[in-house]
């Protein structure tokens, strides 16, 4: 399904990051335990980090961020 067909989804940007192998192995363990992809675990971690760093300025339902 394309991004345009998912109106409830926020627009996304693809990125590439390098992580130490040991950290990636832990991400794989977490993903397997939760039955999700490693990408999902990383997105969840980023979201939690951003909420912790800027809780007063971040609104989960705000689709206008980054515009």
Backbone as a chain_set.jsonl record, in Angstrom:
{"seq": "XXXXXXXXXXXXXXXXXXXXXXXXXXXXXXXXXXXXXXXXXXXXXXXXXXXXXXXXXXXXXXXXXXX", "coords": {"N": [[0.854, -1.183, 0.0], [0.599, 2.181, -0.849], [1.969, 5.307, 0.357], [0.16, 7.377, -0.115], [-2.261, 6.075, 0.014], [-2.718, 5.699, 2.661], [-4.12, 7.536, 4.69], [-4.159, 7.961, 7.469], [-1.608, 7.588, 8.281], [1.452, 9.233, 9.054], [3.479, 11.288, 6.931], [6.546, 9.881, 5.801], [10.147, 9.629, 6.046], [12.89, 8.129, 4.562], [15.801, 6.8, 6.022], [19.254, 6.075, 6.683], [21.202, 4.434, 9.047], [24.147, 3.716, 10.9], [24.989, 1.249, 13.199], [26.595, -0.2, 16.055], [27.492, -3.665, 15.813], [26.798, -5.263, 18.014], [24.738, -3.789, 19.189], [22.849, -3.87, 17.135], [22.295, -6.581, 17.14], [20.976, -6.781, 19.575], [18.727, -5.256, 18.959], [17.545, -6.95, 17.095], [16.876, -9.103, 18.746], [14.987, -7.888, 20.447], [13.048, -7.195, 18.526], [12.28, -9.712, 17.578], [11.219, -10.803, 19.919], [9.03, -9.117, 20.328], [7.687, -9.608, 18.047], [7.857, -8.006, 15.756], [9.293, -5.825, 13.232], [12.812, -4.937, 12.962], [13.033, -2.328, 12.127], [10.637, -1.258, 13.116], [11.124, -1.358, 15.875], [13.243, 0.464, 16.05], [11.975, 2.828, 15.136], [10.091, 3.134, 17.203], [11.827, 3.52, 19.371], [13.024, 5.941, 18.643], [10.786, 7.639, 18.674], [10.09, 7.509, 21.417], [12.405, 8.616, 22.537], [12.343, 11.24, 21.473], [9.971, 12.182, 22.64], [10.748, 12.172, 25.31], [12.8, 14.041, 25.316], [11.685, 16.436, 24.315], [9.064, 16.996, 25.546], [7.126, 19.032, 26.017], [6.801, 20.314, 23.642], [6.077, 18.558, 21.712], [3.478, 17.005, 19.985], [1.707, 14.186, 19.64], [-0.38, 13.837, 17.818], [0.014, 15.797, 15.991], [0.244, 16.529, 12.768], [1.653, 18.375, 11.365], [4.334, 18.651, 11.905], [7.675, 19.156, 10.934], [7.037, 20.394, 8.566]], "CA": [[0.0, 0.0, 0.0], [1.43, 3.377, -0.935], [1.781, 6.322, 1.381], [-1.044, 8.137, -0.419], [-3.424, 5.267, 0.369], [-2.777, 5.572, 4.104], [-4.298, 8.893, 5.197], [-3.913, 8.066, 8.896], [-0.165, 7.52, 8.487], [2.198, 10.468, 8.84], [4.494, 11.147, 5.882], [7.793, 9.361, 6.339], [11.406, 9.867, 5.363], [13.774, 6.981, 4.703], [17.146, 7.173, 6.442], [20.163, 4.969, 6.94], [22.081, 4.668, 10.187], [25.077, 2.645, 11.229], [25.017, 0.97, 14.632], [27.501, -1.302, 16.364], [26.876, -4.99, 15.612], [26.203, -5.745, 19.264], [23.459, -3.087, 19.349], [21.909, -4.409, 16.149], [21.887, -7.903, 17.623], [19.957, -6.544, 20.615], [17.511, -4.826, 18.267], [16.941, -8.151, 16.52], [16.271, -9.867, 19.844], [13.766, -7.171, 20.838], [12.065, -7.312, 17.445], [11.756, -11.082, 17.579], [10.402, -10.961, 21.127], [7.777, -8.38, 20.139], [7.112, -10.054, 16.769], [7.823, -6.842, 14.859], [10.553, -5.653, 12.506], [13.833, -4.097, 13.584], [12.661, -0.944, 11.8], [9.59, -0.846, 14.058], [11.778, -1.123, 17.166], [14.006, 1.706, 15.926], [11.016, 3.947, 15.108], [9.546, 3.266, 18.554], [12.884, 4.096, 20.206], [13.156, 7.356, 18.26], [9.616, 8.355, 19.181], [10.218, 7.628, 22.873], [13.487, 9.563, 22.796], [11.86, 12.591, 21.187], [8.991, 12.56, 23.665], [11.48, 12.423, 26.548], [13.628, 15.226, 25.149], [10.906, 17.653, 24.071], [7.664, 16.65, 25.824], [6.203, 20.166, 25.989], [6.678, 20.83, 22.289], [5.702, 17.475, 20.8], [2.102, 16.538, 20.07], [1.647, 12.957, 18.836], [-1.389, 13.958, 16.761], [0.346, 16.949, 15.145], [0.745, 16.101, 11.462], [2.334, 19.465, 10.694], [5.752, 18.718, 12.244], [8.587, 18.98, 9.825], [6.61, 21.164, 7.397]], "C": [[0.889, 1.232, 0.0], [1.084, 4.362, 0.161], [0.486, 7.104, 1.149], [-2.313, 7.386, -0.022], [-3.604, 5.112, 1.872], [-2.93, 6.947, 4.744], [-4.015, 9.034, 6.687], [-2.426, 8.013, 9.225], [0.464, 8.891, 8.234], [3.173, 10.244, 7.699], [5.814, 10.696, 6.505], [8.976, 9.749, 5.471], [12.267, 8.633, 5.604], [15.16, 7.486, 5.071], [17.967, 5.911, 6.659], [21.051, 5.345, 8.108], [22.996, 3.466, 10.351], [25.089, 2.486, 12.742], [26.02, -0.156, 14.876], [26.765, -2.647, 16.236], [26.188, -5.496, 16.865], [24.851, -5.07, 19.515], [22.422, -3.618, 18.366], [21.417, -5.782, 16.574], [20.819, -7.771, 18.706], [18.639, -6.08, 20.002], [16.79, -6.027, 17.658], [16.255, -8.997, 17.586], [14.958, -9.216, 20.27], [12.667, -7.336, 19.791], [11.447, -8.694, 17.428], [10.823, -11.313, 18.764], [9.031, -10.29, 20.963], [7.043, -8.772, 18.864], [6.849, -8.874, 15.826], [9.164, -6.771, 14.133], [11.538, -4.827, 13.331], [13.51, -2.628, 13.319], [11.599, -0.423, 12.766], [10.199, -0.514, 15.411], [12.541, 0.201, 17.137], [13.073, 2.91, 15.905], [10.431, 4.201, 16.492], [10.571, 3.922, 19.483], [13.06, 5.587, 19.911], [11.99, 8.162, 18.821], [9.702, 8.551, 20.691], [11.301, 8.643, 23.249], [13.014, 10.997, 22.578], [10.844, 13.056, 22.227], [9.684, 12.888, 24.987], [12.271, 13.726, 26.472], [12.824, 16.513, 24.997], [9.416, 17.425, 24.34], [6.692, 17.809, 25.718], [5.935, 20.656, 24.57], [6.174, 19.793, 21.298], [4.265, 17.057, 21.062], [1.98, 15.356, 19.121], [0.681, 13.086, 17.668], [-1.103, 15.11, 15.805], [0.987, 16.48, 13.853], [1.567, 17.176, 10.78], [3.817, 19.517, 11.021], [6.6, 18.439, 11.017], [8.175, 19.732, 8.57], [7.197, 22.537, 7.428]], "O": [[1.84, 1.308, 0.779], [0.041, 4.262, 0.807], [-0.208, 7.454, 2.104], [-3.338, 8.011, 0.25], [-4.549, 4.458, 2.314], [-1.962, 7.475, 5.291], [-3.663, 10.125, 7.137], [-2.027, 8.359, 10.337], [0.063, 9.613, 7.322], [3.652, 9.126, 7.51], [6.148, 11.098, 7.619], [8.822, 10.144, 4.316], [12.359, 8.148, 6.732], [15.642, 8.471, 4.511], [17.422, 4.816, 6.8], [21.591, 6.45, 8.154], [22.649, 2.344, 9.982], [25.186, 3.468, 13.477], [26.262, -0.974, 13.988], [25.57, -2.743, 16.518], [25.114, -6.092, 16.79], [23.921, -5.713, 20.001], [21.256, -3.796, 18.72], [20.245, -6.108, 16.386], [19.871, -8.555, 18.749], [17.564, -6.46, 20.466], [15.562, -6.107, 17.704], [15.177, -9.544, 17.352], [13.944, -9.894, 20.435], [11.508, -7.585, 20.124], [10.234, -8.838, 17.28], [9.772, -11.939, 18.629], [8.01, -10.822, 21.399], [5.919, -8.329, 18.623], [5.794, -8.761, 15.202], [10.062, -7.571, 14.397], [11.157, -4.118, 14.262], [13.695, -1.782, 14.194], [11.66, 0.732, 13.187], [9.842, 0.489, 16.028], [12.486, 0.97, 18.096], [13.338, 3.908, 16.575], [10.29, 5.351, 16.907], [10.218, 4.782, 20.289], [13.224, 6.392, 20.827], [12.187, 9.241, 19.379], [9.419, 9.64, 21.192], [11.122, 9.434, 24.175], [13.261, 11.868, 23.412], [10.869, 14.215, 22.642], [9.25, 13.788, 25.706], [12.393, 14.435, 27.47], [13.233, 17.563, 25.493], [8.592, 17.641, 23.451], [5.533, 17.598, 25.361], [4.942, 21.342, 24.329], [5.875, 20.13, 20.152], [3.877, 16.791, 22.199], [2.137, 15.52, 17.911], [0.915, 12.489, 16.617], [-1.897, 15.372, 14.902], [2.15, 16.076, 13.845], [2.131, 16.926, 9.715], [4.52, 20.36, 10.463], [6.27, 17.596, 10.183], [8.911, 19.706, 7.584], [6.95, 23.334, 6.523]]}, "num_chains": 1, "name": "protein.A"}
